[in-house]
Structure formats: C-alpha cells, structure tokens
Amino acid sequence: MKRDLDYAAVAVQTAIQNKFSRHRDLSKLKVEALELTIRISLNEHETRGSRDQLLALVRNALDLDAIVAATSE
C-alpha cells in the first residue's frame, strides 16, 4: 500500500517533468519517497524536502540544476 509521501513524490516528479522535459534529458532524474522527506537526485547532486518545499523550488526555478543544488532540509 502506498503512503501519502509516495503520492507526494509522484506529484513532485510530475511537476519537474512538466516544466523541464522539453528542454532537458531527465533520464537520470530520481525522485524517491524516503521515511519523512522526498529526495530528488540528478547525477551527483541531490536535495531533500517536503512536498510543499520541493514544489515551491520547482515553481521558482529557472532550470533543473537550481533545484537539485538547493538545500531544502
């Protein structure tokens, strides 16, 4: 059975794909629901946060690197 955090991770991944997939290869993007947070990783960079924190990062970011380089814990 999926947890609420699993569905939140899907929402974050969908937001990223909708915003950046036309301009960027997202094949190495990973969005994972952890115990209490969601982790976004791309290559060697990652960030973690809540659904709301990460969706705000996506909304305000001009590129994907700004999201995975952010520290949102």
Biopython code that builds the backbone (N, CA, C, O; Angstrom):
import numpy as np
from Bio.PDB.StructureBuilder import StructureBuilder

atoms = [
    (1, "MET", "N", (0.837, -1.170, 0.000)),
    (1, "MET", "CA", (0.000, 0.000, 0.000)),
    (1, "MET", "C", (0.893, 1.248, 0.000)),
    (1, "MET", "O", (1.839, 1.349, 0.781)),
    (2, "LYS", "N", (0.581, 2.171, -0.869)),
    (2, "LYS", "CA", (1.371, 3.396, -0.957)),
    (2, "LYS", "C", (1.017, 4.356, 0.167)),
    (2, "LYS", "O", (-0.127, 4.449, 0.611)),
    (3, "ARG", "N", (2.054, 5.070, 0.609)),
    (3, "ARG", "CA", (1.871, 6.079, 1.644)),
    (3, "ARG", "C", (1.585, 7.418, 0.976)),
    (3, "ARG", "O", (1.781, 7.575, -0.229)),
    (4, "ASP", "N", (1.125, 8.369, 1.760)),
    (4, "ASP", "CA", (0.898, 9.722, 1.244)),
    (4, "ASP", "C", (2.177, 10.302, 0.664)),
    (4, "ASP", "O", (2.141, 11.021, -0.334)),
    (5, "LEU", "N", (3.298, 9.995, 1.282)),
    (5, "LEU", "CA", (4.581, 10.514, 0.817)),
    (5, "LEU", "C", (4.946, 9.952, -0.561)),
    (5, "LEU", "O", (5.592, 10.632, -1.358)),
    (6, "ASP", "N", (4.537, 8.723, -0.837)),
    (6, "ASP", "CA", (4.775, 8.148, -2.169)),
    (6, "ASP", "C", (4.006, 8.931, -3.233)),
    (6, "ASP", "O", (4.540, 9.216, -4.305)),
    (7, "TYR", "N", (2.773, 9.272, -2.941)),
    (7, "TYR", "CA", (1.977, 10.070, -3.878)),
    (7, "TYR", "C", (2.535, 11.488, -4.013)),
    (7, "TYR", "O", (2.485, 12.072, -5.095)),
    (8, "ALA", "N", (3.059, 12.035, -2.934)),
    (8, "ALA", "CA", (3.671, 13.360, -2.984)),
    (8, "ALA", "C", (4.914, 13.342, -3.860)),
    (8, "ALA", "O", (5.167, 14.298, -4.593)),
    (9, "ALA", "N", (5.696, 12.266, -3.794)),
    (9, "ALA", "CA", (6.883, 12.141, -4.640)),
    (9, "ALA", "C", (6.491, 12.094, -6.116)),
    (9, "ALA", "O", (7.176, 12.673, -6.960)),
    (10, "VAL", "N", (5.411, 11.418, -6.423)),
    (10, "VAL", "CA", (4.912, 11.381, -7.804)),
    (10, "VAL", "C", (4.495, 12.778, -8.256)),
    (10, "VAL", "O", (4.748, 13.158, -9.399)),
    (11, "ALA", "N", (3.868, 13.535, -7.384)),
    (11, "ALA", "CA", (3.457, 14.904, -7.720)),
    (11, "ALA", "C", (4.677, 15.783, -8.009)),
    (11, "ALA", "O", (4.657, 16.584, -8.943)),
    (12, "VAL", "N", (5.728, 15.636, -7.216)),
    (12, "VAL", "CA", (6.954, 16.403, -7.429)),
    (12, "VAL", "C", (7.603, 16.002, -8.751)),
    (12, "VAL", "O", (8.019, 16.861, -9.528)),
    (13, "GLN", "N", (7.689, 14.705, -9.003)),
    (13, "GLN", "CA", (8.287, 14.237, -10.254)),
    (13, "GLN", "C", (7.497, 14.727, -11.463)),
    (13, "GLN", "O", (8.089, 15.143, -12.459)),
    (14, "THR", "N", (6.192, 14.682, -11.389)),
    (14, "THR", "CA", (5.339, 15.148, -12.480)),
    (14, "THR", "C", (5.544, 16.636, -12.725)),
    (14, "THR", "O", (5.617, 17.068, -13.876)),
    (15, "ALA", "N", (5.639, 17.423, -11.665)),
    (15, "ALA", "CA", (5.871, 18.861, -11.814)),
    (15, "ALA", "C", (7.203, 19.128, -12.512)),
    (15, "ALA", "O", (7.291, 19.990, -13.386)),
    (16, "ILE", "N", (8.234, 18.388, -12.122)),
    (16, "ILE", "CA", (9.544, 18.541, -12.761)),
    (16, "ILE", "C", (9.473, 18.163, -14.232)),
    (16, "ILE", "O", (9.988, 18.885, -15.085)),
    (17, "GLN", "N", (8.843, 17.043, -14.532)),
    (17, "GLN", "CA", (8.731, 16.598, -15.916)),
    (17, "GLN", "C", (7.947, 17.599, -16.757)),
    (17, "GLN", "O", (8.340, 17.904, -17.883)),
    (18, "ASN", "N", (6.858, 18.105, -16.226)),
    (18, "ASN", "CA", (6.056, 19.074, -16.966)),
    (18, "ASN", "C", (6.820, 20.352, -17.266)),
    (18, "ASN", "O", (6.656, 20.941, -18.334)),
    (19, "LYS", "N", (7.652, 20.782, -16.330)),
    (19, "LYS", "CA", (8.356, 22.049, -16.501)),
    (19, "LYS", "C", (9.639, 21.919, -17.328)),
    (19, "LYS", "O", (9.966, 22.823, -18.098)),
    (20, "PHE", "N", (10.369, 20.809, -17.181)),
    (20, "PHE", "CA", (11.705, 20.749, -17.752)),
    (20, "PHE", "C", (11.915, 19.703, -18.850)),
    (20, "PHE", "O", (12.969, 19.715, -19.486)),
    (21, "SER", "N", (10.985, 18.821, -19.096)),
    (21, "SER", "CA", (11.244, 17.716, -20.022)),
    (21, "SER", "C", (11.429, 18.161, -21.473)),
    (21, "SER", "O", (12.069, 17.449, -22.247)),
    (22, "ARG", "N", (10.898, 19.296, -21.854)),
    (22, "ARG", "CA", (11.073, 19.762, -23.237)),
    (22, "ARG", "C", (12.475, 20.285, -23.490)),
    (22, "ARG", "O", (12.921, 20.342, -24.636)),
    (23, "HIS", "N", (13.179, 20.671, -22.421)),
    (23, "HIS", "CA", (14.477, 21.315, -22.577)),
    (23, "HIS", "C", (15.635, 20.513, -21.993)),
    (23, "HIS", "O", (16.793, 20.907, -22.134)),
    (24, "ARG", "N", (15.338, 19.409, -21.349)),
    (24, "ARG", "CA", (16.380, 18.687, -20.615)),
    (24, "ARG", "C", (16.113, 17.195, -20.643)),
    (24, "ARG", "O", (14.963, 16.761, -20.586)),
    (25, "ASP", "N", (17.184, 16.405, -20.729)),
    (25, "ASP", "CA", (17.085, 14.954, -20.620)),
    (25, "ASP", "C", (16.908, 14.597, -19.145)),
    (25, "ASP", "O", (17.772, 14.898, -18.322)),
    (26, "LEU", "N", (15.810, 13.968, -18.821)),
    (26, "LEU", "CA", (15.509, 13.634, -17.430)),
    (26, "LEU", "C", (15.705, 12.150, -17.120)),
    (26, "LEU", "O", (15.208, 11.656, -16.108)),
    (27, "SER", "N", (16.419, 11.448, -17.976)),
    (27, "SER", "CA", (16.574, 10.004, -17.785)),
    (27, "SER", "C", (17.322, 9.641, -16.501)),
    (27, "SER", "O", (17.121, 8.549, -15.970)),
    (28, "LYS", "N", (18.180, 10.529, -15.989)),
    (28, "LYS", "CA", (18.927, 10.245, -14.761)),
    (28, "LYS", "C", (18.278, 10.853, -13.520)),
    (28, "LYS", "O", (18.835, 10.771, -12.426)),
    (29, "LEU", "N", (17.123, 11.451, -13.681)),
    (29, "LEU", "CA", (16.405, 12.048, -12.561)),
    (29, "LEU", "C", (15.773, 10.945, -11.714)),
    (29, "LEU", "O", (15.149, 10.023, -12.239)),
    (30, "LYS", "N", (15.945, 11.054, -10.398)),
    (30, "LYS", "CA", (15.294, 10.137, -9.462)),
    (30, "LYS", "C", (14.557, 10.961, -8.423)),
    (30, "LYS", "O", (15.113, 11.891, -7.839)),
    (31, "VAL", "N", (13.316, 10.612, -8.203)),
    (31, "VAL", "CA", (12.518, 11.232, -7.141)),
    (31, "VAL", "C", (12.033, 10.084, -6.269)),
    (31, "VAL", "O", (11.302, 9.208, -6.730)),
    (32, "GLU", "N", (12.445, 10.096, -5.005)),
    (32, "GLU", "CA", (12.151, 8.978, -4.111)),
    (32, "GLU", "C", (11.512, 9.455, -2.821)),
    (32, "GLU", "O", (11.922, 10.464, -2.248)),
    (33, "ALA", "N", (10.518, 8.731, -2.373)),
    (33, "ALA", "CA", (9.920, 8.984, -1.062)),
    (33, "ALA", "C", (10.756, 8.247, -0.028)),
    (33, "ALA", "O", (10.875, 7.023, -0.075)),
    (34, "LEU", "N", (11.329, 8.986, 0.895)),
    (34, "LEU", "CA", (12.100, 8.394, 1.986)),
    (34, "LEU", "C", (11.178, 8.228, 3.187)),
    (34, "LEU", "O", (9.957, 8.197, 3.035)),
    (35, "GLU", "N", (11.746, 8.123, 4.355)),
    (35, "GLU", "CA", (10.935, 7.937, 5.563)),
    (35, "GLU", "C", (10.058, 9.154, 5.858)),
    (35, "GLU", "O", (8.855, 9.021, 6.086)),
    (36, "LEU", "N", (10.678, 10.354, 5.850)),
    (36, "LEU", "CA", (9.930, 11.560, 6.190)),
    (36, "LEU", "C", (10.015, 12.653, 5.141)),
    (36, "LEU", "O", (9.291, 13.645, 5.227)),
    (37, "THR", "N", (10.877, 12.496, 4.164)),
    (37, "THR", "CA", (11.084, 13.517, 3.145)),
    (37, "THR", "C", (11.114, 12.882, 1.758)),
    (37, "THR", "O", (11.067, 11.661, 1.606)),
    (38, "ILE", "N", (11.194, 13.740, 0.767)),
    (38, "ILE", "CA", (11.327, 13.310, -0.623)),
    (38, "ILE", "C", (12.716, 13.728, -1.081)),
    (38, "ILE", "O", (13.159, 14.844, -0.811)),
    (39, "ARG", "N", (13.399, 12.825, -1.776)),
    (39, "ARG", "CA", (14.731, 13.121, -2.294)),
    (39, "ARG", "C", (14.666, 13.230, -3.818)),
    (39, "ARG", "O", (14.114, 12.365, -4.499)),
    (40, "ILE", "N", (15.246, 14.320, -4.336)),
    (40, "ILE", "CA", (15.414, 14.496, -5.772)),
    (40, "ILE", "C", (16.903, 14.385, -6.039)),
    (40, "ILE", "O", (17.701, 15.097, -5.431)),
    (41, "SER", "N", (17.280, 13.494, -6.947)),
    (41, "SER", "CA", (18.696, 13.382, -7.281)),
    (41, "SER", "C", (18.855, 13.372, -8.798)),
    (41, "SER", "O", (18.038, 12.821, -9.537)),
    (42, "LEU", "N", (19.933, 14.001, -9.222)),
    (42, "LEU", "CA", (20.288, 14.074, -10.633)),
    (42, "LEU", "C", (21.800, 14.080, -10.699)),
    (42, "LEU", "O", (22.455, 15.006, -10.220)),
    (43, "ASN", "N", (22.353, 13.021, -11.306)),
    (43, "ASN", "CA", (23.800, 12.836, -11.344)),
    (43, "ASN", "C", (24.334, 12.811, -9.912)),
    (43, "ASN", "O", (23.864, 12.006, -9.108)),
    (44, "GLU", "N", (25.285, 13.653, -9.574)),
    (44, "GLU", "CA", (25.856, 13.615, -8.222)),
    (44, "GLU", "C", (25.194, 14.600, -7.262)),
    (44, "GLU", "O", (25.589, 14.679, -6.099)),
    (45, "HIS", "N", (24.214, 15.338, -7.716)),
    (45, "HIS", "CA", (23.543, 16.339, -6.884)),
    (45, "HIS", "C", (22.213, 15.811, -6.352)),
    (45, "HIS", "O", (21.540, 15.012, -7.002)),
    (46, "GLU", "N", (21.855, 16.271, -5.168)),
    (46, "GLU", "CA", (20.548, 15.893, -4.618)),
    (46, "GLU", "C", (20.059, 16.945, -3.647)),
    (46, "GLU", "O", (20.835, 17.739, -3.114)),
    (47, "THR", "N", (18.765, 16.932, -3.430)),
    (47, "THR", "CA", (18.147, 17.758, -2.401)),
    (47, "THR", "C", (16.993, 16.968, -1.808)),
    (47, "THR", "O", (16.444, 16.063, -2.437)),
    (48, "ARG", "N", (16.642, 17.326, -0.599)),
    (48, "ARG", "CA", (15.534, 16.672, 0.105)),
    (48, "ARG", "C", (14.625, 17.738, 0.689)),
    (48, "ARG", "O", (15.053, 18.852, 0.992)),
    (49, "GLY", "N", (13.378, 17.373, 0.836)),
    (49, "GLY", "CA", (12.439, 18.282, 1.467)),
    (49, "GLY", "C", (11.040, 17.714, 1.461)),
    (49, "GLY", "O", (10.808, 16.586, 1.024)),
    (50, "SER", "N", (10.121, 18.504, 1.948)),
    (50, "SER", "CA", (8.710, 18.118, 1.938)),
    (50, "SER", "C", (8.127, 18.366, 0.549)),
    (50, "SER", "O", (8.756, 19.008, -0.293)),
    (51, "ARG", "N", (6.951, 17.865, 0.326)),
    (51, "ARG", "CA", (6.264, 18.081, -0.943)),
    (51, "ARG", "C", (6.134, 19.572, -1.233)),
    (51, "ARG", "O", (6.446, 20.027, -2.333)),
    (52, "ASP", "N", (5.676, 20.321, -0.248)),
    (52, "ASP", "CA", (5.468, 21.755, -0.441)),
    (52, "ASP", "C", (6.774, 22.493, -0.724)),
    (52, "ASP", "O", (6.823, 23.357, -1.599)),
    (53, "GLN", "N", (7.829, 22.156, 0.012)),
    (53, "GLN", "CA", (9.128, 22.795, -0.222)),
    (53, "GLN", "C", (9.636, 22.518, -1.631)),
    (53, "GLN", "O", (10.102, 23.424, -2.322)),
    (54, "LEU", "N", (9.544, 21.270, -2.047)),
    (54, "LEU", "CA", (10.077, 20.895, -3.356)),
    (54, "LEU", "C", (9.232, 21.452, -4.495)),
    (54, "LEU", "O", (9.775, 21.865, -5.520)),
    (55, "LEU", "N", (7.923, 21.468, -4.334)),
    (55, "LEU", "CA", (7.080, 22.062, -5.372)),
    (55, "LEU", "C", (7.330, 23.564, -5.495)),
    (55, "LEU", "O", (7.270, 24.116, -6.593)),
    (56, "ALA", "N", (7.609, 24.218, -4.381)),
    (56, "ALA", "CA", (7.956, 25.646, -4.436)),
    (56, "ALA", "C", (9.281, 25.836, -5.171)),
    (56, "ALA", "O", (9.423, 26.776, -5.953)),
    (57, "LEU", "N", (10.250, 24.955, -4.929)),
    (57, "LEU", "CA", (11.518, 25.024, -5.659)),
    (57, "LEU", "C", (11.294, 24.864, -7.157)),
    (57, "LEU", "O", (11.865, 25.604, -7.958)),
    (58, "VAL", "N", (10.466, 23.902, -7.533)),
    (58, "VAL", "CA", (10.175, 23.670, -8.950)),
    (58, "VAL", "C", (9.504, 24.898, -9.550)),
    (58, "VAL", "O", (9.875, 25.348, -10.634)),
    (59, "ARG", "N", (8.539, 25.425, -8.860)),
    (59, "ARG", "CA", (7.796, 26.582, -9.354)),
    (59, "ARG", "C", (8.702, 27.787, -9.593)),
    (59, "ARG", "O", (8.527, 28.508, -10.576)),
    (60, "ASN", "N", (9.664, 28.011, -8.706)),
    (60, "ASN", "CA", (10.505, 29.199, -8.772)),
    (60, "ASN", "C", (11.800, 29.009, -9.556)),
    (60, "ASN", "O", (12.468, 29.991, -9.878)),
    (61, "ALA", "N", (12.163, 27.782, -9.867)),
    (61, "ALA", "CA", (13.447, 27.510, -10.515)),
    (61, "ALA", "C", (13.414, 27.846, -12.005)),
    (61, "ALA", "O", (12.416, 27.634, -12.694)),
    (62, "LEU", "N", (14.530, 28.374, -12.468)),
    (62, "LEU", "CA", (14.677, 28.641, -13.898)),
    (62, "LEU", "C", (15.259, 27.439, -14.627)),
    (62, "LEU", "O", (15.064, 27.293, -15.834)),
    (63, "ASP", "N", (15.972, 26.577, -13.906)),
    (63, "ASP", "CA", (16.476, 25.346, -14.509)),
    (63, "ASP", "C", (16.551, 24.247, -13.455)),
    (63, "ASP", "O", (16.483, 24.511, -12.254)),
    (64, "LEU", "N", (16.691, 23.028, -13.921)),
    (64, "LEU", "CA", (16.674, 21.871, -13.033)),
    (64, "LEU", "C", (17.869, 21.860, -12.085)),
    (64, "LEU", "O", (17.749, 21.392, -10.953)),
    (65, "ASP", "N", (19.009, 22.362, -12.522)),
    (65, "ASP", "CA", (20.185, 22.390, -11.663)),
    (65, "ASP", "C", (19.952, 23.224, -10.407)),
    (65, "ASP", "O", (20.512, 22.918, -9.354)),
    (66, "ALA", "N", (19.149, 24.255, -10.499)),
    (66, "ALA", "CA", (18.842, 25.088, -9.344)),
    (66, "ALA", "C", (18.068, 24.303, -8.295)),
    (66, "ALA", "O", (18.181, 24.583, -7.102)),
    (67, "ILE", "N", (17.291, 23.334, -8.725)),
    (67, "ILE", "CA", (16.510, 22.522, -7.792)),
    (67, "ILE", "C", (17.385, 21.527, -7.075)),
    (67, "ILE", "O", (17.366, 21.457, -5.846)),
    (68, "VAL", "N", (18.156, 20.753, -7.823)),
    (68, "VAL", "CA", (18.954, 19.695, -7.189)),
    (68, "VAL", "C", (20.151, 20.246, -6.426)),
    (68, "VAL", "O", (20.723, 19.539, -5.596)),
    (69, "ALA", "N", (20.538, 21.471, -6.680)),
    (69, "ALA", "CA", (21.639, 22.095, -5.935)),
    (69, "ALA", "C", (21.147, 22.781, -4.672)),
    (69, "ALA", "O", (21.952, 23.152, -3.818)),
    (70, "ALA", "N", (19.836, 22.956, -4.540)),
    (70, "ALA", "CA", (19.276, 23.654, -3.381)),
    (70, "ALA", "C", (19.335, 22.767, -2.143)),
    (70, "ALA", "O", (19.291, 21.541, -2.236)),
    (71, "THR", "N", (19.433, 23.398, -1.010)),
    (71, "THR", "CA", (19.345, 22.691, 0.250)),
    (71, "THR", "C", (18.027, 23.078, 0.885)),
    (71, "THR", "O", (17.841, 24.224, 1.294)),
    (72, "SER", "N", (17.109, 22.123, 0.968)),
    (72, "SER", "CA", (15.778, 22.464, 1.445)),
    (72, "SER", "C", (15.408, 21.744, 2.722)),
    (72, "SER", "O", (14.230, 21.706, 3.080)),
    (73, "GLU", "N", (16.365, 21.175, 3.417)),
    (73, "GLU", "CA", (16.037, 20.500, 4.678)),
    (73, "GLU", "C", (15.919, 21.490, 5.796)),
    (73, "GLU", "O", (15.648, 21.107, 6.934)),
]
sb = StructureBuilder()
sb.init_structure("model")
sb.init_model(0)
sb.init_chain("A")
sb.init_seg("    ")
for serial, (resi, resn, name, xyz) in enumerate(atoms, 1):
    if name == "N":
        sb.init_residue(resn, " ", resi, " ")
    sb.init_atom(name, np.array(xyz, "f"), 0.0, 1.0, " ", f" {name:<3s}", serial, name[0])
structure = sb.get_structure()
